[in-house]
Amino acid sequence: MKNVLSIQSHVVFGHAGNSAAVFPMRRLGVNVWPLNTVQFSNHTQYGHWTGSAIDASQMQDLVEGIGAIGVLPRCDAVLSGYLGTPDQAQAVIEIVKAVKAANPRAWYFCDPVMGMATGCKVEPGIQEFLVRTMPEVADGMAPNHSELQRLVGREIETVEEAVAACREIIGRGPRIVLVKHLLDRNSPADHFNMLVVTPTEAWMGQRPLYPFARQPVGVGDLTSAVFVARRLLGDPIRHAFEHTLAAVNGVVKATWQAGRYELELVAAQDEIAQPREWFDAWTIDSI
């Protein structure tokens, strides 16, 4: 069985960070070792929350602890998401080094959560660290449209510009960039776009964009988790991408049909494993 160390936030109520990522990966058959960067009462888009981040040194201590019992060589991947402080971001780098020292075949997938002016809040300095440092460390990255723009320092308006931006990031280190949500002025307004890019290939996929009064949180965390799990299970990139698109659609559709704000992960768990609707990806370009 494949094992992933998932370094993300945790909320007591609702689904965000590890609370949105751990169950789907386990449902797909991947063993997860959750390392919670923060423990919050609920996600920050409610406008009120309580809780705190753990010390960066404690994060490293926890990984050293599992190393001391001899299981770190069994870690196949590290997935990181929401980080509470810049020191935690540095700790992730040290943890990735430790994992790769124990298992040189392990890989690191970074979901570069940078926050928004309204909604998801991150501490000052985290965005700068993610932009400046993480591309050189990560084997894969999963920005949304806004994060992709911040990673390359410019506006992106078309799919072709997004592919070029992903290739620029790939030039700094990662082998793959998954754009969890791509805005494209040429796509229908009721479609949700995703993109995956490698050094030589790029695929785009679309699913319906459901008309929530308030879009649910944790969709990006779910997206990264399913993609990482499918890749660990041996899927080729295109199939992992299509499964991710379909699984996320199944969960989001169930959430919308139920009239909920928090993702219906448990109710829609069979959609994660075997989605009923499939969305074929198409090639953007090839070099």
N, C-alpha and C positions, 0 to 999 in steps of 0.2 A: 504494500500500500504506500502511496506517495504521501509525503508530509510537507506541510507549508507552515512557516512561522509567520503569523499575521500580526503586524504591528500597527494598530489603529486605535481609534477612540472606542469607548464603550458608553452606552446610555442604558440606564436602568429601565426606562420606559421608551418603547418605540424601537425604530430600526435605523441606525446610522453607524458608520464605522464597522467595528467587529460585530456589532449587534445586527448588522445587515449582511455581513460577509461570511461569518463562521458557519451558520446553518446551511446556506446554499452549497458551500464547498463540501461540507460533510454529506449533504444529501446526494451530491454527485459522486461520492465515494473517495474523497480525499481527506486524509486526517489533518486536523488543524491544531496548531499550538498558538492560542491567542495570547498576545502580549498587549495589554491595554495601556495606551499612552495617557489617557485621561479617563476619569469616571465622572460622568455628568448625570444629573437626574433625567434629562431629556436633551434632544438636540437643540442647537442654539437658535434655530429659526422660529422657535416658539416665542422668542424675545425675552424669556426668563428661564434661567436654569441655575442649578447649584452644582457644586463639585469642583474638582481640581485636577491638575496634571500630576503625574508621578515624577519623581526626580529622574533626570537622565542617567545618573549613576545607578539608580535602582534598576533601570531597564537593562543596563549592561550586567549588573549583578545577577539578574534573573536568567539571562542567557548563559552566563558563566556557570550558574547552578545546574542547568540542564547539560552543559558541557561536562561538568564534573561527574555526572552519572553515566557518561559515555554515549549519549544518544545524538549529539550534534551531527555526527557523520550521516545520520539518517534523514537530516533535513534537506529536502530537495529544492526548496525555493523560499525566498523571503518576499512577502508582500507588505508594503507600507502604505498607509493612508494618512488620515488626519494626525498631525503632530502638534502637541500643545505648546512647545517652546523651541527656539533655535537650538538649544542644547540637546533636545531630544533628536533633532535632525542629525546632529553630529554623532549622537549615540547610535543611530541607525547605521551610519557608515561603519562604525567600529563593529557593530553586530554583524553586518554583512561580511566584513573581513574575517571575522571569527568563523562564521558559517562556511565560507568558501575555503578557509584554511582546513576545516574539518572535512569538507566535501567539495573538492574542486569542480564537480559537475553541477553544483547548486547554482541557481540564478536568482537575480534580484529584480523585482517588478515594482516600480515606484508609481503610485497614484499621487500626483503632486497637488494636494489640496491647498489652494491659496486663498480661499475665502472670497466673499463678495461684499460690496458696499452695503447691501441689504441681505440679511440672511446669515449664512455660514460665517462665523467669526474665527480668525486666526490671529495669533500674537504677532506684533511687529517683528520684522526680521526673518520670518519663516519664508515668505515669498522670495526674498533676496537669496536666501540659502538654496532654495529649490532651483531657482533660475541659474545661479552661479555655479553650483557644486554638483547637484544630483545627476545631470546628464552624463557626467564623466564616470559616475559610479554605477548607474543602473544598466541592466541588460535590456529592460523594457520600460516604457513609460505610458501612462494613460491620462493625458490631460483632457479637459473639456475645451470648448472653443476659446473661452476667455483665457484659460491657463495656457493653451497653445500660443495665443498671441503674446502673452507675457514671457513665455519661454524664448521667443524669437525677437521680441521687442518691436512688433509692428502689427497693424491691422490686417485681418484676413477676411476676404469677402467671397472668394470662390473656392471650389473644390481643388482646382489646380494650385491655387496659392496655399491651400492647406497641405497638399501633398509636398510642395516645395518646402514648407516650414517643417514638416515631419522629417524630411530628408536632411534638412539643416541640423536638426536635433540628433538624428542618427549619425551624422558626421562627427558629433562630439562623443559618441560612445554606445548608446543603445542600439540593439539590433532590430528593434520593433517599436513602433509607436501606435497605440490604440487611441483614437480620438473618440471619447465616450459620447460626445454630443457635438455635432458639427452644424453650424449655421451656414446656410447656402441660399443666396438670394434667388437662385434659379430653381429651387425645390419648392413643391407645394407647401403651403402654410400648415397643412394638417399632417405633415410627415415629420418624423424624427430621424435624423441622419446620424450614421456612425461611419467611421473610416478606420482602416488599419493599413499601415505602411511599413514596408521593409526596404532594404537598400535597392531592391530590384523590382518589387511588385507593390501594388496598391489596390485595395478593394473597398467599395462603398456599399452600404446596406441601408435600408429604410424600413421602419415600422410605423404604425399609426401613432399620431400624437393625440392623446386623449384630452378632452377639454375639462381638465380639473379647474375648479375655482382657485385652488391653491395646490401647486404641483407638489407631490410627495418628495420627501427627503430620503436619501440613501440609495437612490437609483444608480448613481455613479459607483458607490461602494459595491453594490450588487453586481454591476457590470464588470468591474475589475476582478471580482472574486470568481465569477463564472468563467471568465476568459482564462484566468490563471489555472483554475481547476481543469478545464478542458485541455489546455496545453500540457499540464502535468499528466493527464490521462493518455496523452499521445496523439491528440488530434492535430492534423495539419492546421496551419494558421487560418486558412479560409474556413474550414469546417468549425474550428473553435470560435471564430468570429460569427458565423451564422448561428451556431447554437446559442451563443451569448445574446445575440439580437433577439432570437426567438424566445429564449427563457425569460429575459427581462420583459419582453412584450407580454408574456403570459402572466407574470406577476403584476405588472402595471395595469393590465386590462382587468384582472380580478379585483385589484384595489379600486379602480374606477367604478366597476360594476357594483361593488359593495358600498360605494359612497364613502370610502374611508380616506384619511389623510396619511396614516402610517401604512407602509407596505404590508400587504397580505401574504407574507412569506410562507407561513405555515399552511394556510388554506390553499395556496397555489403551489405547494411543494412539488407536485407531480409535473407541473409545467416547467420547473427547473430541470428535472431529470429527463423528461420526455415531452418537449413542447408540442402542442397540437397544431400550431400554426408555424410555418417555416417561411423565411424570407431569404431568397437567393441573393447573394452579393454579386456585384459585377466589377470587372476590372476597370480601373481608372487609367492606368498607363503601365508600361513595362519598359525597362531599359536593359 
